[in-house]
Amino acid sequence: MSFTPKAAQLAEQINSYVGNATSIVRASLAAAQASAPFSDVYHISLSTDAVLRGLTNAKLQPRLVAARSIVLRIPFLVGMGQQSVAMVELRRFVELVCWTVYFSDHRVEWQCFQQEPGVGFSQEGRKPISYAAHRELSYYVEYARELMQAEESGLAIEAVDGIKQASHQLNASVHAGQLASATVMKPPHEPISDAGLRRFSAVQRQVFANCCILLSAYCRPQFDKLNAVGRAHFDWLVGARVRKRVRQGPFGLTPL
């Protein structure tokens, strides 16, 4: 006697599951499309991608295409009622950006990282290359902050501090602490609401805007060559105060 479903029964259950999931996704996307705050979620990703596309150059490691893939996923996930998963993706975005700032200046460490990208944190201080190539996020954030002390406007330092602040909230989303006290099962999606989307877009903008400021300061030659479209998206994303200070100049690291 078997207590697990037979193939035909399993196929029937899968069909039912997919049908129910399709209904949920359609309802979530319809609610998101009708929500004004969802347009901010989309616009923030649109502008971020335009900036990252303009900053792209072959010397960066990891390539910005990795971060751009996450930017594309954010409205998709949020629209399907997966805001908690989108928060995890924002955390991965921060990691990729900070890796880019660090590893683009550390080619040997980058080669070490590529050999074992999923090895986890190194605790072996006697192997300094491996140790530096496999550190926690805070290590690379602090590297970026120290590096940006040479940036004259002070905007890059402020951006790194903003990234650090946002990271505390994102780290809480990665860990299961919020689920640990649950007494009932939660649905596989989060409801779409204007209030919820506003909260998410505030975090999204903080992460994307500060990361774009950091990368723009780091990639000064590419930032200075942004076309009118890329610069307009940057100005909208970072807001009037930062836009004014950037235009007053100087802004960005002086290329070596």
Disulfide bonds with the S-S distance in Angstrom:
none
